[in-house]
Amino acid sequence: VCGPTIYDFSHIGHAKTYVQFDIIAKYLRYRGYKVFYLQNITDIDDKIIKRAKENDETPKILAKRFEEEYYKDMASLGVNSVNKYARATDYISQIIKQIKMLLDKGYAYETKDGLYFEIDKFVEYGKLSHQPMDQIQAGARVSINEDNKNPSDFSLWKKQKPGEIFWDSPWGKGRPGWHIEDTAITETEFGPKYDLHGGGIDLIFPHHESEIAQMEAISNNKPFVKYWLHTAFLNIRKEKMAKSLGNFLTIRDMLSKWDEKTFRFFFASTHYRT
């Protein structure tokens, strides 16, 4: 399951997703399945860098603080089914290895600001979100610049901007793109194919679409994932609850009014896709 980008406190929209996947994992175990539940932690990202700059602190310190707060929130909700939390920055060498393979296979190219996946080379791009190639629009967190072969080509490696956090790579100092973090983690932990991948519906495109393209291009194994599960948003006043919209209620605020079991029952009483 795709975990949080840790630059702020988690809100009850996040709680919906993580409580519902906690229930799903526990139900599968109850039915006798052996479940290894991994959740990634995005601890380097444009949003983290921006917030750290605003706070006059390093991205590493900011991310570490909110990672700890996230674990506290999950414990307060009774979310205890996760076997492993995997930080993106702990997999830099695996990320670089995957990018090298995509370059060698002709799926990636380098520009002055980074390395990109060429979606036109992966003919099935769009198969998860059911979008025809000629109608695909560049999505959230996709860097767009004039050097890209296709405006929807997504970032694999971002070359360092002045003053930014960086890791060394064959292409100079920089940091990973968002999508490659997750395939590097899952290939390391599960291999090139596994059974279940979950996240919010906002991750279907471009995030999960791009994960499929990367991993299937690298491994030539299909399908990358057998079953995709996506939770619908928690809406507030007919809008998606989101940190970016400023219309969120934190988990702590909610638990000051209602107890954890009431909260869990509320999320268990409706289908995860509604």
N, C-alpha and C positions, 0 to 999 in steps of 0.2 A: 504494500500500500504506500502511495506517495505521501510522505510526511510533510511537515510544515517548513516554510522558509522563515527562519527564526530571526525576525527583526522587531517583533512586538509581542505583546501578550496575545494568547489564543482567545478567540471569541466563540460564542455558542454555535456558530455555523461550523467551525472546525470540530466542536464537540459532537455535533450530529454525525459527521463522517466517521470520527474515530470511535465513538460509542457503537455505531451501527456495525462497523467492521469488527470491533471487539465481540459483539454478539454473534456475528457470522462465524468468526474463528472458534468461539466457544461451542457453538452449535455443531460445527463440523467435528470437533473433538468429541463431543457428546455422542455423535452418530458413529464414532469409531475410527474416523480418519486420523492419520498421523499428519499434523499440521506444523510446519515451520513458518512462522509469521515474521517477516522482516519489514521494517519501515525505514525508509531513508530520511535523513535530515539534511535539508539544503542549508549549508552553513557558509556558502559564498554565493553572492548574487548581486545584481545591480541595486536592489532594494536595500540589502544589508550595507553595501558600501555607502549609499546615499544617507541612510539613517545614522551610520557611524560618523560620517562627516558632520552632520547636523549636531550630533552629540559631542563632537570633539573627542572621539575615542577610536580605537582601532576596530576594524570589522571583526577580528578574532575575539576581542573582549566582549563586544556587543552580542555576537552570535552565541558565545559560551553562556552569557547571562540568561538570554532568552531560551536557550536549550534547557537549562536547569529549571526555568519557570514552566516550560512546557511539560517536563516530566512531573513536576508537582501537580499541575492541572490534571494530567492523565491519572495520576494516583488518586486525586480527589474525586474523580469520576468512576473509579473502579475499573479503569482500562489497564488490565494486567496480562493480556494474552500475547503481547509482542515478545518474541524470542530474542530479537536483536534489533537495535537501532544503529543504523549505518550512516556516519557522517560523510558527506561528499569529499571533504578535504583529506580523508584518510585513504582515498583511492586515486590519488593523482597519477601514480605510475601506471595503474590499469587504464585510466582515461587516456593517457598519452599512447599506450599500446594500441587501444582501439582506434584512435585517430590515425596512427601510422598505418594500420590495416586498411582503413577506408581510403587513405591516400594511395596505397599500393594497388588497391582494387579499382581505382579510378572513380570512386564515389565522392571524393573530396577535393577541394582546391584551396590554394592560399591567396589571400589578398593582403593589402598593406596593413589592414587592421585585425586580421585573424585568419582562421580556417573555417570553411563552410562545407556543409553537405549539399551536393547538387541533386535536388529532388527529381529532376528530369531523368536522371540515370536510374532511379528506382521506380520502375513502371507501375508498381502497385501503391505508390504513395497516395493516400486518400481512402484506402480500403476500410479503415476502421470508422472514420467519420462519414463515409459514403459521399465523398466530394470528388467530382471529376477533376482531373489534373488542370484543365484549362480554366477552372473556376476557383481554384484554391487561392485564398488570400493570406498574406503574411499575418501570422497571429501574434499574440502577446509574447513579449520577451524575444521576438525575432528581430535581430538587427537588420536594418535596411540601409543599403548604401549603393552608390552607383557602380561599384566594382563587382557586385554580385551578378552572376550569370542569370539568375532568376530572382526577382524580389522576395520570393518565398523561401529561398535557400536559407537554411538556419545555421547558427553559429555552433561550431565544435570547440573552438579555442579563440579567446579574445586576447589580443596582444595588449600589453600593459599601457595604460594611459598614465601621464605624469602623476606621481604620488600614489598610485593605486597599489594595493596588495598584489603579489605575484608569486608564481612558481616558475622554475626553470623548465624549458622544454626544447626540443630540437628546432623550434620555430621562434625562439627567443622567450623573454619573460612574458608571462601572461597568466590567464586563469581559464578554467573550463567553461564551456557553454552549459546551459541548463540541462538539455536532453541527454547529453553524453554521460553525465554524472550517474544517471540511474542505470543505464545499460552496463556501465563498467562495474557498478555495485552488484547487479543481479547476475552477470556472467561469472563474477568472482564467487558469489555465494551459492548460485543455483546451476550454473552452466548456461548454455545458449538457449535452452527451452525450459519453461516451467508451467505450472497449472493455472494459477489465479493471479491476476493483477488488479488492484483496486485503486480508486481515487475519486475525486469529485468530478462531476460531469464537465466542468470547465477545463479539465485536463485531457479530454478526448482529443481535442485539436488545439494547438499543434503538438502538445507534449507527448501523449501516448502514440499518436501517429508517427512522430519522429523517432520514438524509441523503437517501434517496429522496423522502420526503415533502416536504422543503424544496425540493429542486431541481426536482422535477416540478411542484410548486405554483407556483414562480417562473416556470418556462420554458414550461409546457404542452407540453413535449417528453417523449416516452416511447420507449424506456426510458432512464432516466438513465444506467444502466450496462448493457452487453450481457451481460457474464459476471462472475459473482462467484466468487472463489476464497477458501476459508477453511481455514486450517491448524488441525489438531487440537492439543490441549494436549500438552505433554511432562509425563507423570505421574511422580510419585515416591511410592513406597509407596501406590499406588492413589489419590493425590490430585493435582489440578492443581498444578503448580509455580507459585507466585505470591509476589510480594513481600509481599502482604497476609497470607499464611498463614505466612510466615517459614520456609518449607521449601525455599528456593532455594539453588542453587549458582551462584556468579558465573562468567561466561565466563573471567575471569582464573584462578579456582581450577581450572577444567577444563583450561585450556591449560597449567597448570603440571604436569599429569600426562600429557596427550595432545597430540599436535601437531595443527595446524589441518587438515591433509589427512585425518587419521583422523576427526576430528570431523565434517568435511564429508561424508565417505563414510558415516558413521553416519546422518546425516540424509538423504542421497541414497538410502539403501538401503531406505527405506520410503515409501509414498505420503504426500503432504503432508496428506491428510485423515485419516490414521490417527494 
